Amino acid sequence: MARALYYCSPGGRQCSLTELIDEYTTITFVRDCGANNDSIIACSAGERPDNFSANLNETR
């Protein structure tokens, strides 16, 4: 099942996540953090804790 993710810019333009990825960044990992989980964008990259990358180990 394919899922489409969308982002609305502050100007109100809606675009797909793939448009944003192609335009702005390279994906290094993808994790499903659940719907409406604002904690994943709670801080900027420069504000992440020092042990952030160590906490990325995903358990299944």
C-alpha positions in Angstrom: 0.0 0.0 0.0 1.5 3.3 -1.0 1.1 6.3 1.2 1.4 9.9 0.0 2.8 12.4 2.5 2.1 16.1 2.0 3.5 19.3 3.4 1.8 22.7 3.4 4.2 25.6 3.2 3.6 28.7 5.3 2.3 30.4 2.1 -0.4 27.7 1.8 1.1 25.8 -1.2 0.6 22.1 -0.8 3.3 19.8 -2.3 4.2 16.2 -1.9 7.0 15.1 0.4 8.9 13.8 -2.7 8.9 17.3 -4.2 10.5 18.6 -1.0 13.1 15.8 -0.9 14.1 16.3 -4.5 14.4 20.1 -4.0 16.0 20.3 -0.6 17.8 17.2 0.7 19.1 13.7 0.5 17.3 11.1 2.6 19.7 9.1 4.9 17.1 7.1 6.7 13.3 6.8 7.0 11.3 5.8 10.0 7.6 5.6 10.6 7.0 7.7 13.7 3.2 7.5 13.6 0.6 10.0 12.5 0.5 13.6 13.9 3.7 13.2 15.9 5.0 16.7 16.3 7.9 15.5 18.5 9.9 14.6 15.4 10.1 18.2 14.4 10.5 19.6 17.9 14.0 21.1 17.3 16.3 22.0 14.5 19.2 19.8 13.5 21.6 22.1 15.4 19.6 21.7 18.6 19.6 17.9 18.7 21.3 16.2 21.7 24.8 14.9 21.4 23.6 11.3 21.6 21.0 11.7 18.9 22.6 9.4 16.3 23.1 6.7 18.9 19.3 6.8 19.6 18.5 6.1 16.0 19.0 2.3 16.3 15.7 0.9 15.4 14.4 -2.2 17.1 11.8 -4.4 15.5 
